[in-house]
Amino acid sequence: MARGDRRESLNLRVTPELKRQIEAYAERVGISINAAACVLLTEGLRAERRRER
């Protein structure tokens, strides 16, 4: 599926608000919704690890 294709769906169960945030990030950056979810999850995990140190 092409990036930004409206038929693409997020393959995770998340709240509607989080889904909107992921979709907005994907559109802004120009990547797929699932790639955006991975990027944001990775960033969140890195931030969590920094807080734990």
C-alpha positions in Angstrom: 0.0 0.0 0.0 1.2 3.5 -0.8 2.1 5.9 2.0 -0.9 7.8 3.2 -3.3 5.5 1.5 -6.6 5.9 3.4 -7.1 2.2 3.3 -4.1 1.5 5.5 -4.9 0.7 9.1 -3.0 0.6 12.3 -2.2 -3.0 13.3 -2.3 -2.2 17.0 -5.1 -1.8 19.5 -4.9 1.8 20.8 -7.2 4.5 21.9 -8.8 6.6 19.3 -6.8 9.7 20.4 -3.5 7.8 20.1 -4.5 6.5 16.7 -5.2 10.1 15.5 -1.8 11.2 16.9 -0.1 8.4 15.0 -1.9 9.1 11.8 -1.1 12.8 12.0 2.6 12.1 12.6 2.6 9.6 9.7 1.1 12.2 7.4 3.3 15.0 8.6 6.5 12.9 8.1 5.4 11.1 5.0 5.6 7.5 6.2 3.1 4.7 6.7 0.9 4.6 9.7 2.6 1.4 11.0 6.0 2.8 10.5 5.0 5.9 12.4 3.7 3.7 15.2 7.1 2.0 15.4 9.0 5.2 15.3 6.9 6.7 18.1 7.1 3.6 20.2 10.9 3.5 19.8 11.1 7.2 20.9 8.9 6.5 23.9 11.0 3.5 25.0 14.2 5.5 24.7 12.7 8.3 26.8 11.6 5.8 29.4 15.1 4.3 29.6 16.6 7.7 30.0 14.3 8.4 32.9 15.2 5.1 34.6 18.9 6.0 34.6 
